[in-house]
Amino acid sequence: MAEHGFPCKTYELSRNQFDLDSYLQVAKELHEKYPDIKSVFSVDLVLIACLKEAMKKE
């Protein structure tokens, strides 16, 4: 991705971090740290949390 002009960041969840509340917190932190975020590649619940956070910005 980076070689095509798309900078990438990696974020690893803590071991056994599987609850929606923690995903929502991670999404909030990611959007605060990277306000111009364009896409997220992850599992379903993390993506839902990121979409929910992104919709707050609209």
C-alpha positions as CSV (number, residue, x, y, z in Angstrom):
1,M,0.0,0.0,0.0
2,A,2.7,2.5,1.0
3,E,4.6,2.0,-2.2
4,H,1.5,3.2,-4.1
5,G,1.2,6.3,-2.0
6,F,-1.2,5.0,0.7
7,P,0.5,5.4,4.1
8,C,-0.4,2.6,6.5
9,K,-0.4,2.4,10.3
10,T,-0.6,-0.8,12.3
11,Y,-2.5,-1.1,15.5
12,E,-2.6,-4.3,17.5
13,L,-5.4,-5.0,20.0
14,S,-4.4,-6.4,23.4
15,R,-4.6,-10.1,23.8
16,N,-8.1,-11.3,24.5
17,Q,-9.6,-7.9,23.8
18,F,-13.0,-9.0,22.4
19,D,-15.6,-6.6,23.8
20,L,-17.5,-3.8,21.9
21,D,-16.7,-1.2,24.6
22,S,-12.9,-1.7,24.1
23,Y,-13.4,-1.5,20.3
24,L,-15.3,1.7,20.7
25,Q,-12.4,3.1,22.8
26,V,-9.9,2.0,20.3
27,A,-11.9,3.6,17.4
28,K,-12.0,6.9,19.4
29,E,-8.3,6.8,20.0
30,L,-7.5,6.1,16.4
31,H,-9.7,8.9,15.1
32,E,-8.1,11.3,17.6
33,K,-4.6,10.2,16.7
34,Y,-5.3,10.1,12.9
35,P,-8.0,12.6,12.1
36,D,-7.6,12.2,8.4
37,I,-8.0,8.4,8.5
38,K,-9.5,7.1,5.2
39,S,-9.9,3.4,5.7
40,V,-9.6,0.6,8.2
41,F,-8.9,-3.1,7.6
42,S,-10.1,-5.2,10.6
43,V,-12.7,-7.6,11.9
44,D,-16.4,-6.8,11.8
45,L,-16.9,-5.4,15.3
46,V,-13.8,-3.1,15.1
47,L,-15.0,-1.8,11.7
48,I,-18.5,-1.1,13.2
49,A,-16.9,0.8,16.1
50,C,-14.7,2.8,13.6
51,L,-17.8,3.6,11.4
52,K,-19.7,4.7,14.5
53,E,-16.9,7.0,15.5
54,A,-16.5,8.4,12.0
55,M,-20.3,9.2,11.9
56,K,-19.9,11.4,15.0
57,K,-17.6,13.6,12.9
58,E,-20.1,14.2,10.2
